[in-house]
Amino acid sequence: MNDRTSGGASGGTTRPRILPPLRGWTGGGATTLIAGHSVFVRQDGPAHGAPVTLVHGFPTSSHDWAGVVPALAAAGLRVTTLDLLGFGESDKPRRHRYSVLDQASLVEEVWRRHGIGATALVAHDYGVSVGQELLARDPARITRMAWLNGGLYPDLHRPVPVQRLLHGPLGPLLAPLTTERRFAATLRAVLGRPVHDEDVRDLWAAASRAGGHRLAPRLLRYIDERRRHAARWTSALEGFPGPALFVWGPADPISGAHVLARIRVRVPQARIVELDGPPAVGHYPQLEDPEAVAAALTGFLTP
């Protein structure tokens, strides 16, 4: 099943801000100690609403979802967001060996602490690997699964040049040299629609807090994990028995139209919302067209 959405976007920094300020977002959550690390968690919507958990991507944070969460909460959903270890307001231990499997365990512990049993799950970018691991562990716990652009199929993943460099042997030397300007340039290169400078500044603030940008080489090991767990994670994706939705930006050079083409073949029962514009959406649907993403998720999560 396919839906297509269209809409314009103004250029440059004239487009209104998409996200509420980072300070307001983090002020609405709290940190909790999990396995010796402080983890940022936020709860929105009615406490007795149907649960949905949103998992963010690399290298940003749960603030990515700030333009979508209010609509989900207003629809009566209990929305859980968190900053994975090494991201946003959560701890960023310098010598930690970061693992997607450990991040999945972190999500499970957040569920346990907040009394969340079965839940819908929404994942983007790095978060899709966390989502696939969670599906592989316990598909019965996931009531509905929604995916935004991410490397669901490792052989189709196309990292941008700076990611290749940071993932390589020179990564530890290059990571400290990352600046807000370089971050912004890399971000804009994967977008199909413009994002306001203030939004980009907040995304950088979350990524670089406590020297988080220095962790990129360690966090990018998820590329290796995707290859190592490819069979298991692909099976979890394609074999999920529940309702599935893909909200996809085809202009994404990392995981855009070329990934969507395989999804149509391998997951034919899923609903697909292709944000093809004009202009078409790129790698960050929830930033580039939060209204369309919120509408698609609300319709899917509250049938």
Disulfide bonds with the S-S distance in Angstrom:
none
